[in-house]
Amino acid sequence: MSEPHNLPSYTKAQLALRNGQDKPQIWVAYLGLIYDVTKSRLWREGKHYEHWAGQDLTDELKDAPHTEKVFDRFTVIGRLVN
C-alpha cells in the first residue's frame, strides 16, 4: 500500500466528527491513514456492521472477514496524529 505524500494531518477528535452524523463526511482510519468512505453504500449513516465511522479501525480489522486490501478501494485523505 503506497502512501501519498503531503497529506493533511487530523487528530482523533477531528476524525470523530466525520462519523456520518455530525458532518456529512464519513471517514475511518487504519494504520495511521484516514480514508474517505463517504460514497460506500456499506458505510451509510456512518455504520458498517458493528463498526462506527470516525474511528481508528486498526485494532478492529483482525475480527473482520476481509483483509486490509479493502482499503485500496478508498481515497486516502489524511494522516491520523495524536
C-alpha positions in Angstrom: 0.0 0.0 0.0 1.7 3.2 -1.1 1.2 6.3 1.0 0.5 9.7 -0.7 2.8 12.5 0.3 1.9 15.9 1.7 -1.3 14.7 3.4 -3.1 16.9 5.9 -3.0 15.7 9.5 -6.1 15.2 11.6 -6.5 14.5 15.3 -8.7 11.7 16.7 -11.2 14.5 17.7 -11.3 15.8 14.1 -11.7 12.2 12.8 -14.5 11.6 15.2 -16.6 14.4 13.7 -16.5 12.6 10.3 -18.8 9.9 11.5 -21.7 10.4 9.1 -23.8 12.1 11.8 -22.0 15.3 12.9 -20.7 16.2 9.4 -21.6 14.7 6.0 -18.2 13.1 5.5 -17.6 9.5 6.6 -14.0 8.8 7.4 -12.2 5.9 9.0 -8.5 5.4 9.9 -6.3 2.4 9.5 -2.6 2.2 10.3 -2.3 6.0 10.6 -4.0 6.8 7.3 -7.5 8.3 7.0 -9.8 7.0 4.3 -12.9 8.7 2.9 -15.7 6.0 2.8 -18.5 8.6 2.2 -19.5 7.1 -1.1 -19.5 3.5 0.0 -23.0 2.0 0.4 -21.6 -0.2 3.1 -20.9 2.8 5.3 -24.3 4.6 5.1 -25.1 6.7 8.1 -21.6 6.0 9.4 -22.0 2.4 10.4 -20.7 -0.8 8.8 -21.8 -3.9 10.7 -20.6 -3.3 14.2 -18.0 -0.7 13.2 -18.6 3.0 13.5 -17.1 5.7 11.3 -15.0 8.5 12.7 -12.7 6.0 14.4 -9.4 4.2 14.0 -10.2 0.7 12.9 -6.6 -0.7 13.1 -7.3 -2.9 16.1 -10.7 -4.0 14.8 -9.6 -5.3 11.4 -8.4 -8.6 12.9 -12.0 -9.5 13.5 -13.2 -8.5 10.1 -14.0 -11.1 7.4 -11.7 -9.3 4.9 -8.1 -8.1 4.8 -6.6 -4.6 4.7 -6.9 -4.8 0.9 -10.4 -3.5 1.4 -8.9 0.0 2.0 -7.4 0.0 -1.5 -10.7 1.0 -3.0 -10.9 4.2 -0.9 -9.1 7.5 -1.2 -6.5 8.4 1.5 -7.3 11.9 2.6 -5.1 12.4 5.6 -2.9 11.1 8.4 -4.1 10.5 11.9 -2.0 12.2 14.6 -2.1 12.1 18.4 
